[in-house]
Amino acid sequence: MELKKLIEILESHQNTKNVDGMAKFGINPTNTLGISAKTIQDIAKSIGTNHALALQIWDTGIHEGKMLAAHLADKKLISDELLDKWVSDMDSWDICDNLMTRYARYSPNSFTLIEKWQSSDEEFVKRAAFALIAVIAVHYKKHDDKDFLHLFDYIIDKANDERNMVKKAINWALRGLGKRSLFLRDQALLAAISILEKHKSSTSARWIAYDAIRELNNEKTIARIKNKDAKRATK
């Protein structure tokens, strides 16, 4: 498929009313067509993997084009250079989280990328680091829990970032790690305490820590974690 045809397809699904609704949820309305995630997925399925087209549609700056690019990009051609380029070009949380979930998690260098991105001052680059932590906590099922321990250091260190898009991702990362196993739940609770001690005057840090403590101490959450551990023990 040519880029021109793909743009025509996207524009045919444009819904300006949806743009206003998306903006209320913090999604950047600039260059946004208001296309639902389900429609984007359907378009991606109809095309299949097309790396060249992914690169082209991303560079148009169309919001949904960037969402679509993560679906179309070839996982065999993933590279740090491409991910760095795309991450630095993000302007909305949904693009960020979609890219981490659909594409970045397949990078063999995900832990290195997290280390690099978490030190950035750019809002969505930093969000990408913590969103990727949350994603790999779920999807890296073959990794040992101890492989994730050093990630708590980034969470503790950066928990005083008051930017909404960053603090929510840090909280997501902390909860995601904590829900991976009972072992990491204990480590996440310890990390939450360290956050409160390290950043006593930060409203962001308090919210990140207390929200994680609340969820990780929930009886239903604990039961689900125990069930995960039991299933892993039988494999």
C-alpha positions in Angstrom: 0.0 0.0 0.0 1.2 3.5 -0.8 1.3 6.3 1.8 -1.2 8.4 -0.1 -3.8 5.6 0.0 -3.2 5.0 3.7 -3.8 8.6 4.5 -7.0 8.6 2.5 -8.2 5.6 4.5 -7.4 7.3 7.8 -9.1 10.5 6.7 -12.2 8.5 5.7 -12.6 7.5 9.3 -12.2 11.1 10.7 -14.5 12.0 13.5 -14.1 15.5 14.8 -16.5 14.9 17.7 -14.2 12.2 19.0 -11.3 14.6 19.1 -12.9 16.7 21.7 -13.6 13.7 23.8 -10.0 12.5 23.5 -8.7 15.9 24.6 -10.7 15.5 27.8 -8.6 12.4 28.6 -5.4 14.3 28.0 -4.8 13.2 24.4 -3.2 15.9 22.3 -5.8 17.0 19.8 -3.2 18.5 17.3 -3.2 16.6 14.0 -5.7 14.2 15.5 -8.5 12.7 13.4 -10.5 11.2 16.2 -10.3 7.5 15.0 -11.0 4.8 17.6 -8.3 2.4 18.7 -10.4 -0.5 17.4 -10.6 1.0 13.9 -6.8 1.6 13.9 -6.3 -2.1 14.9 -8.6 -3.2 12.1 -6.7 -1.1 9.5 -3.5 -2.5 10.8 -4.8 -6.1 10.4 -5.9 -5.4 6.8 -2.3 -4.2 6.0 -0.1 -6.5 8.0 3.6 -5.8 8.7 4.9 -3.1 6.5 8.0 -1.4 7.9 8.5 1.1 5.2 4.9 2.3 5.4 5.2 2.5 9.2 8.2 4.8 8.9 6.4 7.0 6.4 3.0 7.2 8.2 4.8 8.2 11.5 6.6 11.0 9.7 3.3 12.6 8.6 2.7 13.7 12.1 -0.9 12.4 12.0 -1.8 11.3 15.5 -3.4 8.1 14.3 -0.6 7.5 11.9 1.8 7.3 14.8 -0.5 4.9 16.6 -0.7 2.8 13.4 3.0 2.8 12.9 3.6 0.7 16.1 1.3 -2.0 14.6 2.9 -2.0 11.1 6.6 -1.8 12.1 8.6 -5.0 11.6 9.7 -6.4 15.0 12.7 -8.0 13.2 13.9 -4.5 12.2 13.6 -2.9 15.6 16.5 -0.8 16.6 17.6 1.6 19.3 18.0 4.4 16.8 14.4 4.0 15.5 12.9 3.8 19.0 14.9 6.8 20.1 13.7 8.8 17.1 10.0 7.8 17.7 10.1 8.4 21.4 11.6 11.8 21.0 8.9 12.7 18.5 5.9 11.7 20.8 3.4 14.3 22.0 0.7 12.3 23.7 0.4 9.6 26.3 -1.6 7.2 24.2 1.0 7.3 21.4 3.7 6.6 24.1 1.9 3.7 25.7 0.8 2.2 22.4 4.4 2.3 21.1 5.7 0.6 24.3 3.1 -2.1 24.2 3.0 -2.8 20.5 6.6 -2.4 19.6 9.3 -1.3 22.0 8.8 -4.3 24.3 10.2 -6.5 21.6 13.6 -4.8 21.7 16.4 -7.0 23.0 17.8 -3.8 24.6 14.7 -2.8 26.5 16.5 -2.5 29.9 19.1 -0.3 28.3 16.5 1.9 26.7 14.7 2.2 30.1 17.9 3.3 31.7 18.5 5.9 29.1 15.0 7.3 28.8 14.4 7.6 32.5 17.2 10.1 32.8 15.7 12.4 30.1 14.1 15.7 31.0 11.6 15.4 28.1 8.2 14.5 29.4 7.2 11.8 27.0 10.7 10.3 26.8 10.6 9.9 30.6 7.1 8.5 30.5 8.2 6.0 27.9 10.8 4.6 30.3 8.2 3.9 33.0 5.5 2.8 30.6 7.9 0.2 29.2 8.7 -1.0 32.8 5.0 -1.6 33.3 4.7 -3.4 30.0 7.6 -5.7 30.4 6.6 -6.6 33.9 3.6 -8.2 32.3 5.0 -9.6 29.1 8.6 -10.8 30.1 7.3 -14.0 31.6 10.5 -15.9 31.1 12.6 -13.4 33.0 13.6 -14.0 36.6 12.0 -11.6 39.1 15.5 -10.5 40.2 16.0 -9.1 36.7 13.6 -6.3 37.5 15.0 -5.3 40.9 17.2 -2.5 39.7 14.2 -0.8 38.1 12.9 0.2 41.5 15.9 2.5 41.8 14.6 4.6 38.8 11.1 4.6 40.3 12.3 5.8 43.7 14.6 8.4 42.2 12.2 10.0 39.8 9.0 9.8 41.9 9.1 13.5 42.6 8.4 14.5 39.0 5.2 16.6 39.3 4.2 16.3 35.6 1.0 14.4 35.4 2.0 12.2 32.4 5.2 11.2 34.1 3.9 10.5 37.6 1.1 8.3 36.3 3.6 6.2 34.3 5.8 5.9 37.4 2.9 4.8 39.5 1.9 2.3 36.7 5.4 0.9 36.7 5.5 0.5 40.5 2.1 -1.2 40.6 3.0 -3.3 37.5 6.2 -4.7 39.1 4.4 -5.3 42.4 1.7 -7.3 40.7 4.2 -9.6 38.9 4.8 -11.8 42.0 4.6 -11.9 45.8 8.4 -11.4 45.9 8.2 -8.2 43.7 5.1 -7.1 45.6 7.2 -7.0 48.8 9.9 -5.1 46.9 7.3 -2.6 45.5 5.9 -1.9 49.0 9.4 -1.3 50.2 10.0 1.0 47.3 6.9 3.0 48.1 8.1 3.5 51.6 11.5 4.7 50.2 9.7 7.1 47.9 7.9 8.7 50.9 11.1 9.0 52.8 13.1 10.4 49.9 10.6 12.9 48.6 8.8 14.1 51.7 7.6 17.4 50.2 6.5 16.0 46.8 2.8 15.7 46.2 3.5 13.5 43.2 5.7 11.1 45.3 3.0 10.8 47.9 0.3 10.0 45.4 2.5 7.4 43.6 3.4 5.7 46.8 0.1 5.7 48.6 -1.9 4.6 45.5 0.5 1.7 44.9 0.3 0.7 48.6 -3.5 0.8 48.4 -3.7 -1.5 45.4 -0.9 -3.9 46.4 -2.6 -4.4 49.8 -6.0 -5.1 48.2 -7.1 -8.6 49.0 -8.2 -9.3 45.4 -4.9 -8.0 44.1 -3.0 -10.3 46.5 -5.1 -13.3 45.5 -4.4 -12.7 41.8 -0.7 -12.4 42.5 -0.7 -15.7 44.5 -2.5 -17.3 41.6 0.2 -16.1 39.2 2.9 -17.5 41.5 1.1 -20.8 41.7 0.8 -21.1 37.9 4.5 -20.3 37.5 5.4 -22.9 40.1 3.7 -25.7 38.0 5.6 -24.8 34.8 
